[in-house]
Amino acid sequence: MAITQTWMYVGKARSLPARLTRHQVHLEKNRLLRDWLHRPGERQLYYAEVELDMLDQVERDLISQLQPRCNRMRYVQRAL
């Protein structure tokens, strides 16, 4: 995973096509994400297949580690 990227959003989905549809600019309710999506420019999408019972944990861990700018939820990174 590209750690040196500026991460904008981390989310989970059971259906990636359905989730992407909900993030269209005119439908997006998250103001920070909507404003970013509205700006011109190229975006990169990374995804990973995760077992359903691990979705919540993986999402929390990624948000904690990457601190994406447009996520409303924040999680404290745990020390190992």
C-alpha positions in Angstrom: 0.0 0.0 0.0 1.2 3.5 -0.8 1.9 4.9 2.6 3.5 8.2 1.3 0.3 9.2 -0.5 -2.0 11.8 1.0 -5.0 9.7 1.9 -8.3 11.4 1.5 -10.9 8.7 2.5 -11.1 5.2 3.9 -14.4 3.3 3.8 -15.8 -0.2 3.8 -18.2 -1.7 1.4 -19.9 -5.1 0.8 -20.5 -4.0 -2.8 -17.8 -1.7 -4.2 -19.9 -0.5 -7.2 -22.8 0.4 -4.9 -20.5 2.2 -2.6 -18.9 4.2 -5.3 -22.3 5.2 -6.6 -23.1 6.8 -3.2 -19.9 8.9 -3.4 -21.0 10.8 -6.5 -20.5 14.6 -6.0 -24.2 15.4 -6.2 -25.1 12.7 -3.7 -22.2 13.0 -1.2 -23.3 14.2 2.3 -19.8 14.5 3.7 -18.9 18.1 2.9 -15.1 17.6 3.0 -15.3 14.6 0.7 -17.8 16.3 -1.6 -15.6 19.4 -2.0 -12.6 17.2 -2.7 -14.5 15.1 -5.3 -15.7 18.3 -6.9 -12.2 19.6 -7.5 -10.7 18.8 -10.9 -7.9 16.3 -11.0 -7.1 12.7 -11.1 -7.9 10.3 -8.2 -6.6 6.9 -7.4 -8.6 4.2 -5.8 -7.1 1.4 -3.8 -9.2 -1.5 -2.6 -8.6 -4.8 -0.7 -10.8 -7.9 -0.4 -11.4 -8.5 3.3 -13.5 -11.1 5.1 -16.9 -9.7 6.1 -16.2 -10.3 9.8 -13.1 -8.2 9.5 -14.5 -5.2 7.7 -15.0 -3.0 10.7 -11.6 -3.8 12.2 -9.7 -3.2 9.0 -11.5 0.1 8.4 -10.7 1.3 11.9 -7.0 0.2 11.6 -6.6 1.9 8.2 -8.2 5.2 9.4 -6.0 5.1 12.5 -2.8 4.5 10.5 -3.5 6.6 7.5 -5.4 9.5 9.1 -7.3 10.3 5.8 -8.3 14.0 5.5 -12.0 13.5 4.6 -13.0 10.8 7.1 -15.3 12.2 9.9 -14.3 9.3 12.2 -10.9 9.4 13.8 -9.3 6.5 15.7 -6.2 6.7 17.9 -3.3 4.6 16.6 -2.5 1.9 19.1 1.1 1.2 20.1 2.3 -2.3 19.4 
